[in-house]
């Protein structure tokens, strides 16, 4: 079993700043962290695992308020498992819709880049007899 980590070590391990770790504790995203005799925070493996999950939720752009609700439900015990599952299912559906929209936007960007590359190639090629210039679509 690994010994508990200081706030600096936990920050380094999680990629979160010490300020963020203190903030998460202050707003209730993480429970009160164990303290050493001198009052310094000591993060256990379970704390780090929870912080990793919170980081994943932030990556999916879950708002802090929803994360706080999820943390409150979690701290209330197993009776809240159905509510937590439902909350994650709803959020996953939102994430998947965002991914789909981003994929469509990325495809539009790829199409526009290909259009500009074709224009650049045509501009650098020697002129052809009876060639009519291509017009750019009206979307940018």
FIVOLUM-144971 format. One line per 2 residues: number of its first residue (from 1); for each residue x, y, z of C-alpha. Coordinates in steps of 0.5 Angstrom, whole numbers, padded with zeros to 4 digits. Layout:
<milums>
NUM	X,Y,Z | ... .
</milums>
This chain:
<milums>
1	0000,0000,0000 | 0003,0007,-0002 .
3	0004,0012,0003 | -0001,0018,0003 .
5	0001,0024,-0001 | 0002,0031,0001 .
7	-0002,0036,-0003 | 0004,0038,-0008 .
9	0005,0030,-0009 | -0002,0029,-0011 .
11	-0002,0036,-0015 | 0003,0033,-0019 .
13	0000,0026,-0019 | -0007,0028,-0022 .
15	-0005,0034,-0026 | -0009,0039,-0022 .
17	-0006,0045,-0018 | -0006,0045,-0011 .
19	-0010,0051,-0011 | -0015,0047,-0015 .
21	-0015,0041,-0010 | -0016,0046,-0004 .
23	-0022,0049,-0008 | -0025,0042,-0009 .
25	-0025,0040,-0002 | -0028,0047,0000 .
27	-0034,0046,-0005 | -0035,0039,-0003 .
29	-0033,0035,-0009 | -0028,0031,-0005 .
31	-0029,0030,0003 | -0025,0033,0008 .
33	-0018,0030,0007 | -0014,0027,0012 .
35	-0009,0031,0016 | -0002,0030,0018 .
37	0000,0032,0025 | 0002,0039,0023 .
39	-0004,0040,0019 | -0002,0038,0012 .
41	-0007,0035,0008 | -0005,0027,0006 .
43	-0008,0024,0000 | -0010,0017,0000 .
45	-0010,0012,-0006 | -0018,0013,-0006 .
47	-0017,0020,-0006 | -0013,0020,-0012 .
49	-0018,0015,-0016 | -0024,0020,-0014 .
51	-0020,0026,-0017 | -0018,0022,-0023 .
53	-0026,0021,-0024 | -0027,0028,-0023 .
55	-0022,0030,-0028 | -0025,0026,-0033 .
57	-0032,0029,-0031 | -0029,0036,-0033 .
59	-0026,0033,-0039 | -0033,0032,-0041 .
61	-0035,0039,-0039 | -0039,0037,-0034 .
63	-0041,0043,-0030 | -0038,0044,-0023 .
65	-0045,0044,-0020 | -0047,0038,-0023 .
67	-0041,0035,-0021 | -0042,0037,-0014 .
69	-0049,0034,-0014 | -0046,0027,-0016 .
71	-0041,0028,-0010 | -0046,0029,-0005 .
73	-0050,0023,-0008 | -0044,0019,-0007 .
75	-0043,0021,0000 | -0050,0019,0001 .
77	-0048,0012,0000 | -0051,0006,-0004 .
79	-0058,0008,-0004 | -0056,0014,-0009 .
81	-0053,0009,-0014 | -0059,0009,-0019 .
83	-0059,0017,-0018 | -0052,0017,-0020 .
85	-0053,0012,-0026 | -0058,0016,-0029 .
87	-0054,0022,-0028 | -0048,0019,-0031 .
89	-0053,0016,-0037 | -0056,0023,-0038 .
91	-0049,0026,-0038 | -0046,0021,-0043 .
93	-0052,0022,-0048 | -0050,0029,-0048 .
95	-0043,0028,-0049 | -0044,0023,-0055 .
97	-0049,0029,-0058 | -0043,0034,-0057 .
99	-0038,0029,-0060 | -0043,0028,-0066 .
101	-0043,0035,-0067 | -0036,0036,-0067 .
103	-0035,0030,-0072 | -0039,0034,-0077 .
105	-0036,0041,-0075 | -0029,0037,-0076 .
107	-0031,0034,-0083 | -0034,0041,-0085 .
109	-0027,0044,-0084 | -0023,0038,-0087 .
111	-0028,0040,-0093 | -0026,0047,-0093 .
113	-0019,0046,-0093 | -0019,0041,-0099 .
115	-0023,0047,-0102 | -0017,0052,-0101 .
117	-0012,0047,-0103 | -0015,0046,-0109 .
119	-0016,0053,-0110 | -0008,0054,-0109 .
121	-0006,0048,-0113 | -0010,0051,-0119 .
123	-0007,0058,-0118 | 0000,0055,-0118 .
125	-0001,0051,-0124 | 0000,0054,-0131 .
127	-0006,0057,-0134 | -0010,0052,-0139 .
129	-0014,0055,-0145 | -0021,0056,-0144 .
131	-0021,0055,-0137 | -0027,0058,-0133 .
133	-0025,0060,-0126 | -0028,0056,-0120 .
135	-0032,0060,-0116 | -0032,0059,-0108 .
137	-0038,0057,-0104 | -0042,0063,-0100 .
139	-0040,0059,-0094 | -0033,0062,-0092 .
</milums>
